[in-house]
């Protein structure tokens, strides 16, 4: 399958980003979630409520069952004509105490998962309104178009990603933590995106906020992340899990499997809706172009920021500006290599456990959208002041993250050698 070409039927826009934001004045109709999407979210909330009720009930039931079992054993013992003595009573008491101890351990291990906050502040550089007025003007006008509150915080992420989420931060020492809406924009997208394509990314993420994905789903996602941490699916900790942690993980296995399937389905529904909103505002062709570029990085390893940093670290190459090498590799990408990667993307099979739909399905869902295209062929870097300096600053963030990951890798190797 060939490369998707940008739409060129409309007149070129001014390169300062004002032409992109000029159309963002009328509120766009919201795409209501489907009945299946609503049912999935209700099931996730129901599973959370069931977890809160089921865990204490299971602990209480285990204690009561142990009490009834030891009581029946004592009655059977006396019915057979055997007398009760001190050793017998101490053995029964020890069994009861052990059952209570197991019940309390499971209760204290499972119940706090509802209240854990494993969300971490995403790495990146905080962007200021005064330093990057063109970017924030575009964000504000897109927010007005979608009739949604603008993000409180905007971060430049060092990776090829973009997301919007609610973070709980403490502004100053002694102050109460408060939730803020944070928009993270990946520098890996900026270096090879056109301005109209990058506007599509911003619109896509703001569409999530407009649909309540950052608000209503925040507790669901936090509970899901807490279970992931408990199951050991997210790297963390420097010591081996103890017997209690392994027992809790085994008890969570079935519950977590069901919850993760429903969570992945709900996430895919949110992505479909955000894609359609972005296509309605910025144009379906811009949305297709950006989806293809975003997926392309995953199918060409040398274009990934993480793999690029790993390669430069292993070869001990200078890392003053990783994004210059990233840009050069993107420009050197041959048409044949790109078409090969695109064919792999479109042939990729979907999975019920994936949080994002298959690329072919996402493009197919935009077939019915008829909207004029934004046309701004200027580089997306023009939205930022002194982008070259930003590249060097964000590279330092990557270097620190790479060093921390390398130290964690060495500690993991040490633990494996100790077990061997």
N, C-alpha and C positions, 0 to 999 in steps of 0.2 A: 504494500500500500504506500502511495507516495506521500510526500510531505504536505501538510496542510498549509496553504498559502494565505497570508494576511489579506483581508479585504481591502481593495484599492479603488472601489467605485466611488468613494466620497472624496470631497476636496480635502487637502491636507489641513491639519489643525495647527494652531500656533504651538510652538515648542516649549512654552513655559508652563504648560499644564492647565491654562485657563480654558482652553477649548474643551478639555475633558470634563471640567467641572461646570461648564456653561449649561449643560443639559440637566444637571442635578438640581432641579427646582420644583418639580412636581412629585408628590408622594406616589410611589409605585404601588400597585395593588399587591397585597400580601398573598402568598400562596398558602392556603390553609392546609394543615397536615391531613393526610388521608385517615380514614377510619382505622386502617391497619396500624398506622403510625401511632395514633392515639391509644389503641388497644395495647400496643407494645410498651408504651410509656407507663400505662396504668399497671401492666403486669410487673414492670420493674419496681414501681413504687410499692405494689402489693408484696413482692418478694422481700423488699427491705422491711416492711412492717411485719411480715411473717417471721423474718429473722429476729427482730426485736422481741417478738412474743415467744418464738420457738426455743431460743437458747435458754432463757430462764426456766421455761416450762420443762425442757429436757433435763436441766440440772436438778430441778425439784422432783421430777419423775424418777430420776436415777436414785436420789436419796430415799424417796418413798419406797421405791422398789427394793432397795437394799434393806430398808427397815422391815418390810413385809417378809422378805426372804429369810432374814435371820430370825424373825419372830416365828415363822412357820417351822424353821429348823429346830428352835428351842422347844416348841410344842411337840414336834415329832420325837425329839430326844426324850422328853418326859413321858410321852405316851408309851414309849417302849420300856419304861420302867427304870431308866437310868436317872440317877440323881444329878442335880446341878452342883457344881463345885466351882472353886475360885478360878482355876485354869480355864474351865469352859466359859465362864462369864468374861474373862479377860480376852479370850479368843474372839468371842462374839463382838465385844466392844472394839477390838482392833479392826475387825472386818468392817464394822459400821463407820469407824473413823476413816478407814481407807476409802470407802465409797464416798463419804462426804468430801474428803480431800480431792478425789478425782473430779467430783461434780464441781467443786469450787474452782479447780484449776481450769476445767473446760469453760466455766462461766467467765472467769477472768481473762481467759485467752480469746474467746469468741466475741463476747459482748462489746468490748472496747472497739472492735472494728467499725461499729456504727459511728463512733465519735472521732476516729483518727483523722488527721489532716495530712496525708502524705504529699499533698501538692507542694511543689517547690517553685520558687521564682525562676522563670526561664532565663538562661544566660543571654546576655546581649548588652547593648549600649542604649541607655535612656536618651530619647530624642526630645528636644525642647521646641516649643512652638516658636519662640523668638529666633532660634537658629535655623529652623526649616519651615518657613511660613508657607511655601507652596505645597508641601506635603500635607500640612494640617488643614490648609484651605480645601484641598481635595477631599480629605477625610471628613471634614465638617459638612461639606456640601453633599457628599454621598450619604452621610448620616441623616441629613435633612430629607433627602430624596426617599430614603427607606423609612423615615419617621421613627428613628431610633436614637437613643442617647449616644453621643460621641464617646469614644474610649477616654478614660481618665489618664491612661498611661500608654505611650507608644514606644516599643522597643525595636531596635535593629538587631535581629537574631543573626548569629554568624553562619547559620546553616541554610540549606535550600528548603525552607519551610515557611509556612504562614499559619497563624492561628489566633483566635481570640478567646479569652477565658477570664473568669473572675478570680482574682488573687486576694488573699487576706494578708495585709501588710500592716506593720507598725510604723507610723510616721516618725515618731520620736519616742525617746525612752520614757516609760511610765504611762504612755497613752494607750487607749484601748485599740485593739486591731480593728480595721474596717475593710470591707471588701471593695476592691477597685476593679474596673474593667480594663484589661490590658490587651492591646493589639500588638502582636509580634510579626514583623515583616522580615523575611529572610534576605540577607545580603546576596545569597546565591541566586535568588530570583532577579534582583535588581540589575546585576551585571550583564545579563543577556536578555532582558525584557524591554519591549517597547513601552512607551508611556501608557498607551491605551490598554495594553495587555496587563500592565501592573495595576491600573485602575480596576480591572476586572477582578484581580486578586483581592483588593481592598473591599470591593463591593461584595464579593463572595463571603468574606469573613464578617462583614457588617450584617449580611443577611442572616447569619447564624444568631447574632445578637438580637436582630429584629424578631426572629421567631422564638426567642426565649431559650435558645440552646445553652447560653452561658448562665442562665438564671435557674430555670426549672431543672435542668439536667446536671447542675453543679453538684448537688448532694448525691445523685445517682453515680456520677463519675467518681466522686471522692470515695464512696463506698466500694466501687469497683477497684479503684487503685489500692485501697487498703487491703482488699482480698488478694490482689496481685502481690503486694509486698509479703503478706502472710504465706502465700503459696510459693514464694521464692522465684516468681516470674520476673521481678525487677531486681537487678543487681543491687545489693546493699549488704552491709555488715561485713565484718572482717573475720568472724568466727563461724564455726559450724553450728547449724541449728541443733538445739537440744531435743530431747525426747518429746517434751511437751509441744514444741513447735512442729515437729514432724507429725505428731498425733493430730493436732489441730488442722494441719494441712490436709491430711487424709480425710478427716471428717468434712472438710469444706469441698472436697473434690467434686462430688456430684452437684452440690448447690452452686459452686462456682462455674461449673460447666454450663448449667442452664442459664445462669445470670449472664455469662459472657456471650452466649448465643443471642439472647434478647438484646443485650447492650450493643452488639455489633450490628444487629438488624436496625435498631433505632438510629445508630450513627449513620448508616447508609441512607436511611430515609432523610435525615437532615442534610446530607451531602447533595442528594438529588434536588431538594428544595432550594438550597443555596445556589446550586448551578443554574437553576431556572431563573431565579431572581437576578443573578449576575448577567445572564443572557438577555433578560428583559430590559435591564438598565444600560448595559454596555454593548450589547449586540451578541448574537449567537456565535458569529465567526470569531470574535475576540475571545469568547469563552472557550471555544474549541481549541484555538491556538494555544491558550495558556494551559489548558488541561494536558495537551500533548507535550508541551515543554516541561511541565511539572513531572509527568510520568517518564519522560525521556531520560531524565537524570538517573532514575532508578535502574534503567536498562542499559546504561552506558557507565560502567563503574568509574572510569577515569574522569567523569564529569562531576562526581559527587564530592562535596566539600570534605566530608569526613575521610573518604578514601584518599583524597589529595593530600590532606594534612598527614595522614599515616605514611603515605609514600615519601613525602618530603622529610619526615622525621627519620625514617629508616635510612634514607640516602644522605642524611645530614646536610640537606640543601638549605640555603638561607630562606627564612620565612618572614621577610619584612612585609610582603604583600601577597598573600595567598590568592587573592581574587584576580590579580593580574595574570597569574598562571591559569586560573580557572577560565578567564575570558579568552586567553590565547587558545586554549584547548577547544573551547566551544567554537571559535572561528575556524580552527583547523579541521573541524569535524567534516568528513567527506559526506557527500550526498548518499553514497552507497551504504556507508555505515549507519547513517541516520535512518534510511529506509529499512534497513535490516532490523534496527531496534524498534521502529514503529510497527513492523510486522509482528515482532514478538509481543509488543504491547497489546495489539489488537487480538492476538491469538491466545493471550493469557486467560486461563480459566478462573472464574470467580470462586470465592469460598464463602461459606456461611459464617466463618469466623473472622472474616476481614471487616475492618471498620470503615473501609472505603469501597465503593462499587468498582467493578471492572471498567476500564476506560471505554471500551466499546459500548457498554450499557449507559455510561454517563453521556457519551456523545449522542447515542440514540434517543435519549430522553429530551434532547434539545431540538429534535426534528420539528416539533410543532411550534417553536417560538419564532415569531415574526417581529423583529424590532430593528430600527436603524442602527448602524454600527458607529461606534466612536472611532475616529481616525486621528491618531496623534503618533506619527512615526518617530518622534524624538526618543532618545534613550530614557529609560526610567530614572537613571541617575540624576537627571536634571531636576527632579523633585527635591533633591538634597543639596544643601550648601557644602561646598568643598568635599565632594564625594571621595576624592583621592585620599584625603586625610582620614575620612571615615573608614576606608578600606584598611589603612594601616592600623587604626585603633582597634577595629574589630578583629584583625589578625592577631593582635596581642591577647584578646579574649580566647581565641582558638588555641593559641600556644599554651595558655594556662590550663585550659580544659584538656589538651592533649597530654600535658605533663601529669595532671591528676589521674587521667585514665591509664597512663603508662605505669604509675605507681600502684594503682589498684591491680593492674595485670600482673605486676611482679609479686604482689602479695598473694594473689590467687595461685600463681605458680608455686610459691613457697608452701602454701597449704596442701597443694596436690603432692608435692614432694614429701612432706611430712606424713601424709596418709599412706604414701607408697612405702 
